[in-house]
Structures are given as C-alpha cells and as structure tokens.
C-alpha cells in the first residue's frame, strides 16, 4: 500500500505513506489483564510485518489492551508518540524502560511525512484521541476516549476534511465489569446481557461530529 490505512486487532491502525508510517495501540500478541483478555484472531502475517515496520508508534492510554508491554518491546527502536497527559506517568515509565518518548502538543498538527500529519487531543481520564490526516482524508482514532471538552475542536477539524472515518469503542459492554455476584453467590446480570444494538449510538456520534464513515474498533 502506498497511501492509506488499515486496522487490525483491538485498536490498532496502521497508516501508510510510501510504506508503513504509523501504528497505533499495537496489541500484536499475548494477553491483557492477567490473561483474562486475548486477541480474538491471530494477526495476519502481512499486517504484523507492517506494524513492526512502522516508523512511529502512538499510544492512547495505559490500559494493557492498548499499551501492551509484550507487543511494545518489539517496537523499542521506534519513537513513541503520546498525548500530554497530566502528571506524565506513562511517559516517565516508558523512558525508564529505555523508550524514545515524544509528547505531542495538544490540539496542534504535527507532520509525520509529506502526506500524513497527526493531532493529539488528550482528555482528563488519561485517554486521548488522535486525528490522522492522510492527504486530506481524516481518521478520528477515538479508541476508548470520550468527549471531555474536545468536541468543538473535533467538529472544526472534521468539517475541514472532505472525507472522514470514525474509529471508536463499539459494542454493548461485554468487555467491561461483567462478572458481579451477590452475597449468595448468584450472578448479577450486567447491562451487557441485554445485548442492546450499538448501531444507534455510533450513528449519533457520527451525526454529532459530522463524520461520514465508521470502522468497528477497540
């Protein structure tokens, strides 16, 4: 691929410009949360090679299905891009491990190549959104983040692009706090058990931000 993007796994985007340029939240192998989460599918060899060949890595936040230590060590020779989170805990920890960490300025476009630039929008839950402009097409990598004050900025930047894609957490909650039991040991069914269709919620996000396309993600 000369120019464009592809997605794999949990929340991983690979952006190309004359070759693999950027990989986000690489979870390429191993488990998360002490073995309770695994990748649902094996990463195809071609996409794995592209992820490992990318020139930059971006991490949205510190949850292990996004910041996978087992995967990240395979990319230790790459610059790690992260948002300007309050306290800088992730940056400090990675630097102690010998990673080249670069803090992206909040709300500013940073060129990664001639045709690709990125803008990071961190939020106060220590997550962050990455806007990726690929020669005029916008990718909104929202992963697990929510709108905590950055909505106006996002709508403005989305409106400036002819085409846009939303990549965000989709589902009915089956991966979040679902194993609860009462004092008698009876399971308390979570809201996820209702399996409420997630389409209307995603459509509402697109309408709110003015987005045109959605990629199932995170």
N, C-alpha and C positions, 0 to 999 in steps of 0.2 A: 504494500500500500504506500503510495506516495504522500497523499494528504488525506486526513480523515481521522476517525476514531472507532474503536471497538470496545466492547465491555465483556468482562469475564467474571465469574465467581460472585462473591458477595457484594463488593462495592468498588470494583477495580475498573478504571478506564485506562485505555492505552491510546495516546494521541500520537499521530504520525505526521511528520513533515520531512520528507526525504528519508524516512526511516523512523524507528521508534524514538519518540522525543520525551514523552512524559508518561509515567504510570502512577495512578493514584491508589491509596489504601491497599497496597498489594498483600492479599492473603492468598498465597500460591500453594501452600502445603501445610500440613499439621492441623492441630485443633485449637479451639479457643475456649476460654472459661473452664480451665481444668479438665478438658476433654469432653465437656458436655455439648459442644458445638463442633460440627465437622463440615467440610465442604460437601455440598450435595452431589457434585460431579467432579471428576478429575479434570484439571485444567489441560486443554489440548496442547500438544507439543508446540505448535506454531505460535499460539498466544503466550505460552510460557516463555518461549525464546524471545518474543517481542518485549514482554515485560522485563526480562532480565537485561535486554539490550537498551532499554530506555536511558536517556541521558539525565533525566531528573525524576525524583520521587516526591509526591506530595502526600502528606498525612493530614487527615481532617481532625482526628481526635484520638484519645488514648485507649479506647476500647480494643480488646485484643482481636476482634474480627476486622479491625481497621488498621491497627498498629500491631502487626503480627511479628513478634521477635524472630520466629523461625524463618519467616519469609524475608524480613528486612535484612538479616545478616547476609543474604545472598546478593544484596544490593549495596553493600557497605562502601563501595567505591563511587557511589553516586551522590551528588548534592541532595540533601533532604530539605524540601520546602515545607514550611508550616506557617500557620497564622500567628499573629502577635497576641497570643493568649495572655491573660492576666496571670502574673506570677512566673511564667516561663518554665513551668515544671517539665514539660515534655522536651523542650529544647535543652535544658540543663542535663536531663537524664541521658539523652542521646549523645550529647557532647562528651559526657563522662565515658561513654562506651566507644568513643573514637569516631563518631559520625560527623560529617561536614554538614552542619545545620545552618540554613539560611532563613531568616524571618522575612516573610512577605509583608510589605506595608499595607495596612488596612485600606481598602477602597481605592487602590491605585493599580493601574495596568502595568504589568511587568513583562517585557518581551522575552520569550524563550527561544524564538527563531524568527526568521523573516516573516513567516505567515501565522505564527501562533503566539498569543500573549495570554496572560492569566491575571485575574484579580481575586484576591482572597478577602472574605468577609467573615471574621470570627464572631461568635456570639457568646453570651455570658455563661452558658452551660459548658464552656470549654470545647465546643464543637466549632465547625466552620464550613462555609460554603465556598466553592471555587467556581468562578466564571472562567470559561476557557473559550477564547475567540479563535476559531480556526478559519482564517481567511474570510471573515465576515459571517460565518455560522457560529452561533453561540451554544455552548454546552453549559447548563447550570447543574453542576455537581453538588447537590444539596445533601447527599447521603442521609444521615440521621438528624441533620440540623433542623431547627425551626426558625420562624421569623421572630427574632428578638431585636427589632429596631432597624434591620437592614432592608425591609421591604421596599421602601421608596427608592433606594439605590438600585435594587434589583430590577424593579419595574422600569426605571430610567434606562438602564443598560440594555435590558431585553428589547425595549422599544427601538433602540438604535441599530438592531440587527434584523436583517431580512428573514432569517430563519433561526429557530431555537429549539433546543431539546431539554426537557426536564429529566434529571436522574435523581430520584429520591427514594427514601424508605417507603415501600409499598407492602401491603399485607393487612391481615386482620388481627395482628397482635400475638401470633402464635410463638414468637421468639422472645417474649418479654414477660417475666414474672408470672408463669402459668401454673406452677406447682405449689399450690397452697392447700393446707389441710386444717380442719378444725380440731378442737381438743379431743374429740373422739376418734380422730384419725380418718375422718371422711373427707374426701377431696372437695374443695370449694371450686366449682367450675368458674373459670375466668371468662371475661367478655369474649375472648378469642373463640370460645366454644360455640358461640353463635355464628361464627364464620360470616360476618357481615361483609357483603361485597365492598371491595376497596375502590372500585372504579369511580363512584360519585365523588369521593373525597379528592382523588387525584385530579378529576376534571375541574373541581372547584379551585384547586391550586393553580391549574393552568389558566383558568379564567381570571383569577385574581392578579396573576403576574403578567398575563398577556402572552403565555407560551403556546406553541403550536403542536409540539410533539412530546411524547413521553416514552422513556425507556425503563422497563421494570428494573429495580435496582435495590441494593442494600437490604 
